Amino acid sequence: MNTVLNILNGKLVFSPQETCRILGVGRNTIYSLLHTGELESIRIGRQFRITREAIYRYLGLNSHIAV
């Protein structure tokens, strides 16, 4: 889990592909989570972007964890 936290501390916004690697799930799972709203995202044109805070919320973590 520390590796995930280190990755999340470096960036503010992630693509769905990056989020796949962070969460260890497939592309279809990420897009399903995005379309249902389970994983919050913002849209820039036709592209999804997932904020670091949204990933923390999805994982049930406090975004102010000191690593």
SULJO-V961761 format. One record per helix or strand of 3 or more residues. SS is the DSSP state (2 for helix, 1 for strand). FROM is the first residue (numbers start at 1). TO is the last residue. If there is no record, write none. Layout:
# SULJO-V961761
SS:FROM:TO, SS:FROM:TO
This chain:
# SULJO-V961761
2:2:10, 2:16:23, 2:27:36, 1:42:44, 1:47:51, 2:52:59
